[in-house]
């Protein structure tokens, strides 16, 4: 990958990181509130569960983005962690924090779907 392209991806990842690290309004939903009304309480609990799921997803994404940024320092950005092949730029444009090429990702997803952890799949 050319340096100029790598710099572009890096910038995209840095922006994404600050977006994710900046947090979201979801955090407010997680705070336990005391509603007097039973219905309000159920609604709050539901919002809270959704917010926790969103936050969980954002946390995982943030970790992927940070890992991708760290790979710039190792000069391994854009290299599949599993097969050491270059990840096609088309894929990186869609998912700049991708750790794997599409083939490997599909294999990992299949293993995850069958109940194995990401570590054992990689
Ligand atoms: Zn691969």
Backbone and ligand atoms as CSV (ligand in chain L), in Angstrom:
chain,resi,resn,atom,element,x,y,z
A,1,UNK,N,N,0.843,-1.201,0.000
A,1,UNK,CA,C,0.000,0.000,0.000
A,1,UNK,C,C,0.877,1.249,0.000
A,2,UNK,N,N,0.445,2.235,-0.804
A,2,UNK,CA,C,1.211,3.473,-0.837
A,2,UNK,C,C,0.989,4.277,0.437
A,3,UNK,N,N,1.964,5.076,0.753
A,3,UNK,CA,C,1.906,5.830,1.999
A,3,UNK,C,C,0.701,6.769,2.036
A,4,UNK,N,N,0.428,7.374,0.872
A,4,UNK,CA,C,-0.676,8.329,0.833
A,4,UNK,C,C,-2.006,7.625,1.160
A,5,UNK,N,N,-2.183,6.413,0.637
A,5,UNK,CA,C,-3.399,5.658,0.921
A,5,UNK,C,C,-3.451,5.231,2.379
A,6,UNK,N,N,-2.303,4.795,2.867
A,6,UNK,CA,C,-2.230,4.397,4.272
A,6,UNK,C,C,-2.581,5.581,5.174
A,7,UNK,N,N,-2.067,6.752,4.806
A,7,UNK,CA,C,-2.369,7.959,5.598
A,7,UNK,C,C,-3.861,8.261,5.604
A,8,UNK,N,N,-4.483,8.041,4.452
A,8,UNK,CA,C,-5.928,8.253,4.377
A,8,UNK,C,C,-6.672,7.343,5.330
A,9,UNK,N,N,-6.312,6.065,5.311
A,9,UNK,CA,C,-6.973,5.107,6.201
A,9,UNK,C,C,-6.730,5.473,7.657
A,10,UNK,N,N,-5.515,5.900,7.904
A,10,UNK,CA,C,-5.181,6.265,9.276
A,10,UNK,C,C,-6.065,7.416,9.761
A,11,UNK,N,N,-6.246,8.394,8.857
A,11,UNK,CA,C,-7.073,9.536,9.226
A,11,UNK,C,C,-8.507,9.096,9.487
A,12,UNK,N,N,-9.024,8.241,8.605
A,12,UNK,CA,C,-10.394,7.746,8.780
A,12,UNK,C,C,-10.527,7.031,10.123
A,13,UNK,N,N,-9.510,6.211,10.458
A,13,UNK,CA,C,-9.551,5.451,11.702
A,13,UNK,C,C,-9.456,6.364,12.922
A,14,UNK,N,N,-8.646,7.402,12.793
A,14,UNK,CA,C,-8.517,8.332,13.927
A,14,UNK,C,C,-9.824,9.069,14.197
A,15,UNK,N,N,-10.491,9.441,13.103
A,15,UNK,CA,C,-11.785,10.113,13.266
A,15,UNK,C,C,-12.782,9.162,13.918
A,16,UNK,N,N,-12.777,7.920,13.439
A,16,UNK,CA,C,-13.695,6.913,13.984
A,16,UNK,C,C,-13.414,6.683,15.470
A,17,UNK,N,N,-12.130,6.645,15.796
A,17,UNK,CA,C,-11.765,6.419,17.195
A,17,UNK,C,C,-12.293,7.548,18.083
A,18,UNK,N,N,-12.115,8.793,17.629
A,18,UNK,CA,C,-12.568,9.891,18.495
A,18,UNK,C,C,-14.089,9.910,18.588
A,19,UNK,N,N,-14.752,9.497,17.504
A,19,UNK,CA,C,-16.214,9.382,17.555
A,19,UNK,C,C,-16.628,8.383,18.628
A,20,UNK,N,N,-15.974,7.215,18.591
A,20,UNK,CA,C,-16.349,6.139,19.503
A,20,UNK,C,C,-15.919,6.440,20.928
A,21,UNK,N,N,-14.730,7.014,21.066
A,21,UNK,CA,C,-14.217,7.304,22.401
A,21,UNK,C,C,-15.006,8.439,23.039
A,22,UNK,N,N,-15.569,9.299,22.198
A,22,UNK,CA,C,-16.361,10.414,22.687
A,22,UNK,C,C,-17.620,9.956,23.387
A,23,UNK,N,N,-17.973,8.700,23.173
A,23,UNK,CA,C,-19.142,8.156,23.833
A,23,UNK,C,C,-20.416,8.617,23.160
A,24,UNK,N,N,-21.494,8.119,23.643
A,24,UNK,CA,C,-22.771,8.463,23.034
A,24,UNK,C,C,-23.785,8.721,24.122
A,25,UNK,N,N,-24.939,9.145,23.693
A,25,UNK,CA,C,-26.018,9.414,24.639
A,25,UNK,C,C,-26.484,8.125,25.310
A,26,UNK,N,N,-26.071,6.976,24.724
A,26,UNK,CA,C,-26.496,5.704,25.313
A,26,UNK,C,C,-26.091,5.575,26.771
A,27,UNK,N,N,-24.950,6.164,27.091
A,27,UNK,CA,C,-24.473,6.054,28.467
A,27,UNK,C,C,-25.500,6.569,29.477
A,28,UNK,N,N,-26.211,7.611,29.077
A,28,UNK,CA,C,-27.224,8.168,29.979
A,28,UNK,C,C,-28.324,7.158,30.283
A,29,UNK,N,N,-28.636,6.353,29.269
A,29,UNK,CA,C,-29.717,5.380,29.444
A,29,UNK,C,C,-29.331,4.291,30.434
A,30,UNK,N,N,-28.045,4.065,30.577
A,30,UNK,CA,C,-27.609,2.963,31.417
A,30,UNK,C,C,-27.717,3.310,32.896
A,31,UNK,N,N,-27.638,4.589,33.187
A,31,UNK,CA,C,-27.804,5.015,34.569
A,31,UNK,C,C,-29.184,4.588,35.059
A,32,UNK,N,N,-29.208,4.042,36.239
A,32,UNK,CA,C,-30.493,3.575,36.759
A,32,UNK,C,C,-31.314,4.757,37.246
A,33,UNK,N,N,-32.485,4.820,36.698
A,33,UNK,CA,C,-33.384,5.892,37.105
A,33,UNK,C,C,-34.545,5.261,37.866
A,34,UNK,N,N,-35.180,6.076,38.645
A,34,UNK,CA,C,-36.281,5.554,39.446
A,34,UNK,C,C,-37.587,6.172,38.989
A,35,UNK,N,N,-38.261,5.448,38.167
A,35,UNK,CA,C,-39.547,5.912,37.696
A,35,UNK,C,C,-40.625,5.431,38.661
A,36,UNK,N,N,-41.573,6.273,38.880
A,36,UNK,CA,C,-42.650,5.915,39.792
A,36,UNK,C,C,-43.589,4.909,39.134
A,37,UNK,N,N,-43.797,5.127,37.880
A,37,UNK,CA,C,-44.764,4.342,37.126
A,37,UNK,C,C,-44.167,3.005,36.681
A,38,UNK,N,N,-44.943,1.940,36.822
A,38,UNK,CA,C,-44.462,0.603,36.444
A,38,UNK,C,C,-44.128,0.535,34.950
A,39,UNK,N,N,-44.986,1.130,34.138
A,39,UNK,CA,C,-44.767,1.113,32.697
A,39,UNK,C,C,-43.477,1.860,32.348
A,40,UNK,N,N,-43.284,3.024,32.961
A,40,UNK,CA,C,-42.067,3.801,32.724
A,40,UNK,C,C,-40.842,2.997,33.108
A,41,UNK,N,N,-41.007,2.245,34.188
A,41,UNK,CA,C,-39.882,1.468,34.686
A,41,UNK,C,C,-39.502,0.377,33.667
A,42,UNK,N,N,-40.518,-0.281,33.123
A,42,UNK,CA,C,-40.264,-1.306,32.105
A,42,UNK,C,C,-39.624,-0.691,30.870
A,43,UNK,N,N,-40.143,0.464,30.496
A,43,UNK,CA,C,-39.616,1.148,29.321
A,43,UNK,C,C,-38.144,1.509,29.545
A,44,UNK,N,N,-37.853,1.988,30.725
A,44,UNK,CA,C,-36.470,2.358,31.046
A,44,UNK,C,C,-35.558,1.147,31.023
A,45,UNK,N,N,-36.084,0.043,31.520
A,45,UNK,CA,C,-35.271,-1.174,31.557
A,45,UNK,C,C,-34.948,-1.627,30.139
A,46,UNK,N,N,-35.950,-1.505,29.270
A,46,UNK,CA,C,-35.769,-1.875,27.870
A,46,UNK,C,C,-34.735,-0.966,27.220
A,47,UNK,N,N,-34.871,0.332,27.433
A,47,UNK,CA,C,-33.914,1.291,26.873
A,47,UNK,C,C,-32.512,0.982,27.359
A,48,UNK,N,N,-32.448,0.589,28.609
A,48,UNK,CA,C,-31.164,0.317,29.225
A,48,UNK,C,C,-30.507,-0.893,28.565
A,49,UNK,N,N,-31.310,-1.923,28.309
A,49,UNK,CA,C,-30.758,-3.114,27.672
A,49,UNK,C,C,-30.262,-2.820,26.254
A,50,UNK,N,N,-31.049,-2.020,25.542
A,50,UNK,CA,C,-30.645,-1.637,24.186
A,50,UNK,C,C,-29.365,-0.811,24.249
A,51,UNK,N,N,-29.309,0.102,25.203
A,51,UNK,CA,C,-28.140,0.980,25.333
A,51,UNK,C,C,-26.890,0.172,25.662
A,52,UNK,N,N,-27.057,-0.832,26.525
A,52,UNK,CA,C,-25.907,-1.664,26.899
A,52,UNK,C,C,-25.411,-2.445,25.686
A,53,UNK,N,N,-26.352,-2.959,24.918
A,53,UNK,CA,C,-25.957,-3.691,23.700
A,53,UNK,C,C,-25.210,-2.781,22.734
A,54,UNK,N,N,-25.730,-1.561,22.549
A,54,UNK,CA,C,-25.069,-0.608,21.648
A,54,UNK,C,C,-23.669,-0.274,22.136
A,55,UNK,N,N,-23.574,-0.051,23.445
A,55,UNK,CA,C,-22.303,0.328,24.034
A,55,UNK,C,C,-21.293,-0.804,23.883
A,56,UNK,N,N,-21.789,-2.019,24.069
A,56,UNK,CA,C,-20.971,-3.205,23.923
A,56,UNK,C,C,-20.417,-3.290,22.504
A,57,UNK,N,N,-21.285,-3.024,21.529
A,57,UNK,CA,C,-20.871,-3.078,20.137
A,57,UNK,C,C,-19.856,-1.975,19.854
A,58,UNK,N,N,-20.124,-0.791,20.400
A,58,UNK,CA,C,-19.204,0.332,20.191
A,58,UNK,C,C,-17.847,0.055,20.832
A,59,UNK,N,N,-17.874,-0.564,22.004
A,59,UNK,CA,C,-16.621,-0.878,22.690
A,59,UNK,C,C,-15.793,-1.854,21.871
A,60,UNK,N,N,-16.477,-2.869,21.322
A,60,UNK,CA,C,-15.762,-3.842,20.490
A,60,UNK,C,C,-15.197,-3.179,19.243
A,61,UNK,N,N,-16.010,-2.285,18.645
A,61,UNK,CA,C,-15.568,-1.591,17.438
A,61,UNK,C,C,-14.374,-0.696,17.754
A,62,UNK,N,N,-14.468,-0.004,18.896
A,62,UNK,CA,C,-13.365,0.869,19.301
A,62,UNK,C,C,-12.075,0.063,19.458
A,63,UNK,N,N,-12.205,-1.139,20.027
A,63,UNK,CA,C,-11.029,-1.988,20.188
A,63,UNK,C,C,-10.436,-2.373,18.831
A,64,UNK,N,N,-11.303,-2.673,17.871
A,64,UNK,CA,C,-10.832,-3.020,16.521
A,64,UNK,C,C,-10.149,-1.835,15.869
A,65,UNK,N,N,-10.732,-0.637,16.068
A,65,UNK,CA,C,-10.159,0.574,15.471
A,65,UNK,C,C,-8.787,0.846,16.091
A,66,UNK,N,N,-8.695,0.697,17.407
A,66,UNK,CA,C,-7.408,0.939,18.077
A,66,UNK,C,C,-6.354,-0.073,17.646
A,67,UNK,N,N,-6.795,-1.331,17.476
A,67,UNK,CA,C,-5.861,-2.370,17.028
A,67,UNK,C,C,-5.370,-2.048,15.622
A,68,UNK,N,N,-6.277,-1.561,14.773
A,68,UNK,CA,C,-5.892,-1.216,13.400
A,68,UNK,C,C,-4.895,-0.055,13.415
A,69,UNK,N,N,-5.137,0.934,14.272
A,69,UNK,CA,C,-4.213,2.076,14.370
A,69,UNK,C,C,-2.843,1.621,14.866
A,70,UNK,N,N,-2.836,0.671,15.796
A,70,UNK,CA,C,-1.562,0.167,16.318
A,70,UNK,C,C,-0.771,-0.527,15.216
A,71,UNK,N,N,-1.487,-1.095,14.248
A,71,UNK,CA,C,-0.798,-1.792,13.164
A,71,UNK,C,C,-0.044,-0.836,12.233
A,72,UNK,N,N,-0.408,0.459,12.266
A,72,UNK,CA,C,0.388,1.428,11.498
A,72,UNK,C,C,1.795,1.513,12.064
A,73,UNK,N,N,1.878,1.435,13.400
A,73,UNK,CA,C,3.191,1.518,14.047
A,73,UNK,C,C,4.050,0.305,13.714
A,74,UNK,N,N,3.395,-0.846,13.619
A,74,UNK,CA,C,4.127,-2.072,13.258
A,74,UNK,C,C,4.335,-2.183,11.747
A,75,UNK,N,N,3.740,-1.243,11.038
A,75,UNK,CA,C,3.738,-1.306,9.565
A,75,UNK,C,C,3.111,-2.594,9.051
A,76,UNK,N,N,2.111,-3.058,9.769
A,76,UNK,CA,C,1.387,-4.242,9.308
A,76,UNK,C,C,-0.057,-3.898,8.969
A,77,UNK,N,N,-0.345,-2.594,8.898
A,77,UNK,CA,C,-1.724,-2.230,8.560
A,77,UNK,C,C,-2.065,-2.742,7.168
A,78,UNK,N,N,-3.260,-3.326,7.029
A,78,UNK,CA,C,-3.698,-3.803,5.720
A,78,UNK,C,C,-3.226,-5.215,5.413
A,79,UNK,N,N,-2.593,-5.856,6.421
A,79,UNK,CA,C,-2.151,-7.236,6.236
A,79,UNK,C,C,-3.051,-8.131,7.081
A,80,UNK,N,N,-3.548,-9.174,6.467
A,80,UNK,CA,C,-4.440,-10.098,7.170
A,80,UNK,C,C,-3.696,-10.765,8.327
A,81,UNK,N,N,-4.324,-10.757,9.505
A,81,UNK,CA,C,-3.673,-11.319,10.692
A,81,UNK,C,C,-3.588,-12.838,10.625
A,82,UNK,N,N,-4.372,-13.418,9.753
A,82,UNK,CA,C,-4.427,-14.882,9.728
A,82,UNK,C,C,-3.537,-15.465,8.635
A,83,UNK,N,N,-3.588,-14.888,7.437
A,83,UNK,CA,C,-2.847,-15.508,6.329
A,83,UNK,C,C,-1.692,-14.631,5.831
A,84,UNK,N,N,-1.529,-13.432,6.435
A,84,UNK,CA,C,-0.429,-12.535,6.068
A,84,UNK,C,C,-0.506,-11.981,4.645
A,85,UNK,N,N,-1.629,-12.184,3.992
A,85,UNK,CA,C,-1.814,-11.575,2.672
A,85,UNK,C,C,-2.325,-10.153,2.865
A,86,UNK,N,N,-2.110,-9.320,1.844
A,86,UNK,CA,C,-2.655,-7.967,1.929
A,86,UNK,C,C,-4.179,-8.004,1.820
A,87,UNK,N,N,-4.818,-7.234,2.678
A,87,UNK,CA,C,-6.271,-7.109,2.598
A,87,UNK,C,C,-6.578,-6.165,1.430
A,88,UNK,N,N,-7.430,-6.572,0.491
A,88,UNK,CA,C,-7.700,-5.703,-0.664
A,88,UNK,C,C,-8.217,-4.333,-0.220
A,89,UNK,N,N,-7.764,-3.300,-0.923
A,89,UNK,CA,C,-8.153,-1.946,-0.533
A,89,UNK,C,C,-9.653,-1.715,-0.593
A,90,UNK,N,N,-10.303,-2.444,-1.503
A,90,UNK,CA,C,-11.751,-2.304,-1.612
A,90,UNK,C,C,-12.393,-2.677,-0.270
A,91,UNK,N,N,-11.856,-3.714,0.345
A,91,UNK,CA,C,-12.394,-4.146,1.640
A,91,UNK,C,C,-12.056,-3.118,2.730
A,92,UNK,N,N,-10.838,-2.607,2.687
A,92,UNK,CA,C,-10.433,-1.631,3.704
A,92,UNK,C,C,-11.235,-0.332,3.586
A,93,UNK,N,N,-11.623,-0.025,2.349
A,93,UNK,CA,C,-12.427,1.181,2.196
A,93,UNK,C,C,-13.785,1.008,2.862
A,94,UNK,N,N,-14.307,-0.195,2.804
A,94,UNK,CA,C,-15.597,-0.467,3.443
A,94,UNK,C,C,-15.431,-0.634,4.949
A,95,UNK,N,N,-14.367,-1.331,5.347
A,95,UNK,CA,C,-14.119,-1.633,6.771
A,95,UNK,C,C,-12.650,-1.363,7.076
A,96,UNK,N,N,-12.302,-0.083,7.350
A,96,UNK,CA,C,-10.872,0.256,7.517
A,96,UNK,C,C,-10.203,-0.466,8.696
A,97,UNK,N,N,-11.014,-0.935,9.653
A,97,UNK,CA,C,-10.436,-1.605,10.827
A,97,UNK,C,C,-10.424,-3.123,10.648
A,98,UNK,N,N,-10.667,-3.588,9.423
A,98,UNK,CA,C,-10.678,-5.040,9.186
A,98,UNK,C,C,-9.326,-5.647,9.558
A,99,UNK,N,N,-9.362,-6.763,10.294
A,99,UNK,CA,C,-8.120,-7.440,10.681
A,99,UNK,C,C,-7.798,-8.583,9.737
A,100,UNK,N,N,-8.801,-8.999,8.966
A,100,UNK,CA,C,-8.631,-10.177,8.131
A,100,UNK,C,C,-9.104,-9.896,6.712
A,101,UNK,N,N,-8.539,-10.628,5.766
A,101,UNK,CA,C,-9.066,-10.578,4.412
A,101,UNK,C,C,-10.440,-11.252,4.430
A,102,UNK,N,N,-11.152,-11.092,3.336
A,102,UNK,CA,C,-12.528,-11.577,3.308
A,102,UNK,C,C,-12.598,-13.102,3.500
A,103,UNK,N,N,-11.688,-13.822,2.860
A,103,UNK,CA,C,-11.675,-15.286,2.986
A,103,UNK,C,C,-11.529,-15.709,4.435
A,104,UNK,N,N,-10.532,-15.122,5.088
A,104,UNK,CA,C,-10.277,-15.492,6.485
A,104,UNK,C,C,-11.439,-15.064,7.365
A,105,UNK,N,N,-11.957,-13.859,7.104
A,105,UNK,CA,C,-13.081,-13.370,7.908
A,105,UNK,C,C,-14.264,-14.325,7.808
A,106,UNK,N,N,-14.519,-14.794,6.586
A,106,UNK,CA,C,-15.648,-15.720,6.407
A,106,UNK,C,C,-15.421,-17.014,7.173
A,107,UNK,N,N,-14.202,-17.497,7.120
A,107,UNK,CA,C,-13.894,-18.718,7.860
A,107,UNK,C,C,-14.075,-18.510,9.360
A,108,UNK,N,N,-13.597,-17.358,9.839
A,108,UNK,CA,C,-13.716,-17.066,11.265
A,108,UNK,C,C,-15.188,-16.925,11.652
A,109,UNK,N,N,-15.942,-16.222,10.806
A,109,UNK,CA,C,-17.367,-16.059,11.088
A,109,UNK,C,C,-18.076,-17.407,11.158
A,110,UNK,N,N,-17.691,-18.318,10.260
A,110,UNK,CA,C,-18.312,-19.641,10.264
A,110,UNK,C,C,-18.003,-20.385,11.553
A,111,UNK,N,N,-16.755,-20.277,11.987
A,111,UNK,CA,C,-16.381,-20.956,13.232
A,111,UNK,C,C,-17.078,-20.320,14.425
A,112,UNK,N,N,-17.160,-18.972,14.391
A,112,UNK,CA,C,-17.855,-18.293,15.481
A,112,UNK,C,C,-19.311,-18.735,15.523
A,113,UNK,N,N,-19.899,-18.867,14.340
A,113,UNK,CA,C,-21.293,-19.271,14.257
A,113,UNK,C,C,-21.485,-20.669,14.837
A,114,UNK,N,N,-20.436,-21.503,14.747
A,114,UNK,CA,C,-20.571,-22.849,15.298
A,114,UNK,C,C,-20.124,-22.904,16.758
A,115,UNK,N,N,-19.910,-21.726,17.355
A,115,UNK,CA,C,-19.742,-21.664,18.799
A,115,UNK,C,C,-18.330,-21.591,19.306
A,116,UNK,N,N,-17.361,-21.497,18.396
A,116,UNK,CA,C,-15.987,-21.354,18.862
A,116,UNK,C,C,-15.663,-19.875,19.117
A,117,UNK,N,N,-14.661,-19.633,19.924
A,117,UNK,CA,C,-14.307,-18.255,20.201
A,117,UNK,C,C,-13.421,-17.728,19.069
A,118,UNK,N,N,-13.306,-16.412,19.025
A,118,UNK,CA,C,-12.516,-15.793,17.977
A,118,UNK,C,C,-11.060,-16.233,18.061
A,119,UNK,N,N,-10.573,-16.397,19.270
A,119,UNK,CA,C,-9.163,-16.781,19.461
A,119,UNK,C,C,-8.876,-18.151,18.866
A,120,UNK,N,N,-9.761,-19.085,19.154
A,120,UNK,CA,C,-9.510,-20.433,18.650
A,120,UNK,C,C,-9.743,-20.490,17.146
A,121,UNK,N,N,-10.577,-19.551,16.636
A,121,UNK,CA,C,-10.830,-19.533,15.198
A,121,UNK,C,C,-9.624,-18.955,14.460
A,122,UNK,N,N,-8.964,-17.992,15.086
A,122,UNK,CA,C,-7.836,-17.361,14.422
A,122,UNK,C,C,-6.648,-18.287,14.479
L,1,ZN,ZN,ZN,-6.465,-13.799,5.233
